Amino acid sequence: MPKFRKYGTDRRMDALVDSEDWVDRRTAAEQRYGLEKLINDEDFDVRREVAIQGYGLDRLVNDKGKYVRSAVAKHNYGLDILINDKDPYVRDAVARQGYGLDILVSDKNACVRQAVAVQGYCLDVLINDKEWFVRAAVARHGYGLNILIKDKDKDVRDEVTDY
């Protein structure tokens, strides 16, 4: 019978959790091993992997790393908090979960608005967005093709013809 170690029953995995190398610690997190320690890791890549595993989302929702908070959003956790995140990368992840689209449709960041368009929300507004890639996302839904076929941007017109 395996003897209990620091974080479980695997000596090699215990060594990874305690390693000085962040790649080793992330590898342990990928295996869902030592998460109770790794949730507090100094490296955001390790904490991001902990969030990807769905562990400690209630704590990681307020993490200082935007990629960590984004991973939390991808679990549909804390969206009511993360919708107001200062980082557009996190708000983009919130929009991709289909949450708060009525708020995010007018986000100052065009990538967030594109994520809203990808969800098919408020296409009648986003068809007039100043950014071509937002309008292209609208075209991918088949919305307003008669208008977008005359768009000033060739990439948008190409999306219409590809539809």
C-alpha positions as CSV (number, residue, x, y, z in Angstrom):
1,M,0.0,0.0,0.0
2,P,1.5,3.4,-1.0
3,K,2.5,5.6,1.9
4,F,0.9,9.1,2.1
5,R,3.2,11.9,1.1
6,K,3.0,15.6,1.3
7,Y,0.4,16.0,-1.4
8,G,-0.7,12.5,-2.2
9,T,0.8,9.1,-2.7
10,D,3.3,9.7,-5.6
11,R,6.8,10.7,-4.6
12,R,7.7,11.9,-8.2
13,M,4.6,14.1,-8.3
14,D,5.4,15.5,-4.8
15,A,8.8,16.5,-6.2
16,L,7.1,18.3,-9.1
17,V,4.9,20.3,-6.8
18,D,8.0,21.3,-4.8
19,S,10.2,22.0,-7.8
20,E,11.9,25.3,-8.4
21,D,10.9,25.0,-12.0
22,W,7.5,26.5,-12.8
23,V,7.1,24.0,-15.7
24,D,7.3,21.1,-13.3
25,R,4.8,22.7,-11.0
26,R,2.4,23.4,-14.0
27,T,2.8,19.7,-15.0
28,A,1.7,18.7,-11.5
29,A,-1.3,20.9,-11.8
30,E,-2.2,19.5,-15.2
31,Q,-2.3,16.1,-13.4
32,R,-4.6,17.6,-10.7
33,Y,-1.9,16.9,-8.2
34,G,-1.0,19.2,-5.3
35,L,-3.6,21.8,-6.3
36,E,-4.1,22.9,-2.7
37,K,-0.5,24.2,-2.7
38,L,-0.3,25.2,-6.3
39,I,-3.3,27.5,-6.1
40,N,-0.9,29.9,-4.2
41,D,2.0,29.5,-6.6
42,E,4.0,32.6,-7.5
43,D,3.8,31.9,-11.2
44,F,0.6,32.8,-13.0
45,D,1.0,30.0,-15.5
46,V,0.8,27.5,-12.6
47,R,-2.2,29.2,-11.1
48,R,-3.8,29.4,-14.5
49,E,-3.5,25.6,-14.8
50,V,-5.1,25.2,-11.4
51,A,-8.0,27.3,-12.7
52,I,-8.2,25.3,-15.9
53,Q,-8.6,22.2,-13.6
54,G,-11.6,24.0,-12.0
55,Y,-10.0,24.0,-8.6
56,G,-10.3,27.0,-6.2
57,L,-12.3,29.2,-8.6
58,D,-13.8,31.1,-5.7
59,R,-10.3,32.3,-4.8
60,L,-8.8,32.6,-8.3
61,V,-11.7,34.8,-9.5
62,N,-9.8,37.6,-7.8
63,D,-6.3,36.6,-8.9
64,K,-3.9,39.3,-10.1
65,G,-3.2,37.4,-13.4
66,K,-5.6,38.2,-16.2
67,Y,-5.0,34.7,-17.8
68,V,-6.0,33.1,-14.5
69,R,-9.2,35.2,-14.2
70,S,-9.9,34.3,-17.9
71,A,-9.6,30.6,-17.1
72,V,-12.0,31.1,-14.3
73,A,-14.5,32.8,-16.6
74,K,-14.2,29.8,-19.0
75,H,-15.7,27.7,-16.2
76,N,-18.7,30.0,-16.1
77,Y,-17.7,31.0,-12.6
78,G,-17.8,34.5,-11.2
79,L,-19.1,36.1,-14.4
80,D,-21.0,38.7,-12.5
81,I,-17.7,39.9,-11.1
82,L,-15.5,39.3,-14.2
83,I,-17.8,41.3,-16.5
84,N,-16.4,44.4,-14.9
85,D,-12.8,43.3,-15.1
86,K,-10.3,46.0,-16.0
87,D,-8.7,43.7,-18.6
88,P,-10.4,43.2,-22.0
89,Y,-8.9,39.7,-22.2
90,V,-11.1,38.7,-19.3
91,R,-14.2,40.5,-20.5
92,D,-13.7,38.8,-23.8
93,A,-13.8,35.4,-22.0
94,V,-17.0,36.5,-20.2
95,A,-18.6,37.4,-23.5
96,R,-17.6,34.1,-25.1
97,Q,-19.6,32.4,-22.3
98,G,-22.6,34.4,-23.5
99,Y,-22.9,36.4,-20.2
100,G,-23.7,40.1,-20.0
101,L,-23.9,40.6,-23.7
102,D,-26.2,43.5,-23.2
103,I,-23.5,45.3,-21.3
104,L,-20.5,44.1,-23.3
105,V,-22.0,45.0,-26.7
106,S,-20.9,48.6,-26.0
107,D,-17.5,47.7,-24.5
108,K,-14.7,50.1,-25.4
109,N,-12.5,47.2,-26.6
110,A,-13.3,46.0,-30.1
111,C,-12.2,42.4,-29.3
112,V,-14.8,42.2,-26.6
113,R,-17.4,43.5,-29.1
114,Q,-16.3,40.9,-31.6
115,A,-16.9,38.2,-29.0
116,V,-20.4,39.6,-28.5
117,A,-20.9,39.4,-32.3
118,V,-19.6,35.8,-32.4
119,Q,-22.4,35.0,-29.9
120,G,-24.9,36.5,-32.4
121,Y,-26.1,39.1,-30.1
122,C,-27.1,42.6,-31.1
123,L,-26.0,42.2,-34.7
124,D,-28.2,45.1,-35.7
125,V,-25.9,47.4,-33.7
126,L,-22.6,45.7,-34.4
127,I,-23.2,45.8,-38.2
128,N,-22.2,49.4,-37.9
129,D,-19.1,48.9,-35.7
130,K,-16.1,50.9,-36.8
131,E,-13.8,47.8,-36.7
132,W,-13.8,45.6,-39.7
133,F,-13.3,42.3,-37.8
134,V,-16.5,43.0,-35.7
135,R,-18.5,43.6,-38.9
136,A,-16.9,40.4,-40.4
137,A,-18.2,38.5,-37.3
138,V,-21.6,39.9,-38.0
139,A,-21.4,38.7,-41.7
140,R,-20.5,35.2,-40.5
141,H,-23.9,35.0,-39.0
142,G,-25.5,35.9,-42.3
143,Y,-26.9,39.1,-40.9
144,G,-27.1,42.2,-43.1
145,L,-25.4,40.6,-46.0
146,N,-27.0,43.1,-48.4
147,I,-25.4,45.9,-46.5
148,L,-22.1,44.3,-45.7
149,I,-21.5,43.3,-49.4
150,K,-20.9,47.0,-50.0
151,D,-18.6,47.4,-46.9
152,K,-15.5,49.5,-47.4
153,D,-13.3,46.7,-46.1
154,K,-12.5,43.8,-48.5
155,D,-12.2,41.3,-45.6
156,V,-15.8,42.0,-44.6
157,R,-17.0,41.7,-48.3
158,D,-15.0,38.4,-48.5
159,E,-16.9,37.1,-45.4
160,V,-20.2,37.9,-47.1
161,T,-19.2,36.0,-50.3
162,D,-17.9,33.1,-48.3
163,Y,-21.2,32.9,-46.4
